[in-house]
Amino acid sequence: MKALRLSVLLGAALFAAAATRCFAEDHPPEPLPKPQLDAKIAYCKTCHGLAGQGFRAAYTMPRIAGQQPEYLEEQLRAFIERRRLHPLMQNVAQALNPATLSAIAAHFRDLNPKPLGGAAKDLVSVGKKIYEEGVPDRQVAACASCHGPEAKGEGAMPRLAGQLHEYTSQTLANWGRERGQDPAKPDSSALMQPIAQALTREQTAAVAAYLEGLQ
C-alpha cells in the first residue's frame, strides 16, 4: 500500500512538473510593468551612459547604443549562463527575464549618440585598412565582411561603430578569458577567437581607433 501511495504521489509530482513546463512554454514571461522597466533601463544608464554611449571609469563600460538587439540579448544570456564572464554583468543580468532582455535591447537599439572619441588620430588610417581589407598574412579576413561596411552589424553580428577604443582593445585582448566559457554552447563569439589571437596589439589599437570615430 505504501509503495502504491508513493507511486501515485510521484506520478502526480511528475505530472505537475510537466504541466508547469508546458504552461511556461505557452505563457512566456511578460515584460516588467513600464515603471519597473524604466527603472531597469535607468540602472543600465548609470554605467553605460545616459544615451548608452559608454563610460570611462575603473571599468571601461561599452557603448550599447544602436547595438543589434539579437546580439545584445545573446550576450546578456551569456552572462546569465556564465558563458561570458564579467564581475559586474553576471549579477546584473541574473535579474532579467527573457521578455525584459528583449525590451531593454529594443530601447538601446534606437539610440545613436555622437561617439565619445579620444583615440589616437594617427592610427585611424591603418585601422580603416585592416577593417576593410583584413590582414592577409595573418589569415584575418576583413572585419567589414561580418560587421558591415559601416560597422553597424546585423543580427548576431554586433555593431562596432562608435565603440570606445579602450573597450575594443581590452575585449579583443581578453577574448578567450571572457567569452566562450561553455564549449557545449558555442555562439557567435567563437568566430572571433582566432581573429583576436591573430591580431597584434598594434593592429588591435588601430582598428579600435578607426571604429570609435564611426557614427
Steps between C-alpha positions, in 0.01 A plus 500: 500500500783739588672421170178568311449831683860601428453413133183709481668796670803475274279484193306805614821692561634415154169599342504832686858569391414421138191718518707786643748473212223493241334801659831688502554420131144606407513808722849654475597758763361844435712816514507688823236773545622822338610674825711198596638461148591869495683448829700211349592711198600789725723260693670396173566866428682556829788299351451522124413871480172687476480435126680164513814663362737321738693628799862515607555398863682228698341265246453636150129460440416427137271693273173308463314772310396383154603144580337214312223366730569136414865541597425694818245243617740214426778662701270563796398132490868409484559694824204325665625156395863580588607449140642851513674630809489848649516594872204740472282383214454143618304621803315775313377268226369242749214736588364513144244262349494434121226752427682770696822421312316562175347826622836635616670400173225673300542819702874532440472399133325830427766723659781650294701760694818655369808280570705609801827497305848525650698245298829591334425658161818367340373142535174553316623449143675174592191381686279584203717290269489203737124534542435512127771262374600281793855380563566233235843397629341416839192332346270774632203576278361850456298602807244652262414156364312423824435839661404684184662789309379753759573269797136501607472122516200284426317241709752308712787706358545803727520865416855629549453857376559757774630247750752635754846411376614383844212255518567356154869453575440347844228270372711360218798453731291311756272318257578143597494577872155664491304336222416149390528358850261213422625311192174301498310822425702689238371830364617760252792587731672179384553660159712776653732284709760429228479859374557645847804275539641582157495880528797673657451756773584777255249374244230470763564857616478626141168326429362624833599858415330481161179349637467754779458784252218341301150639558 
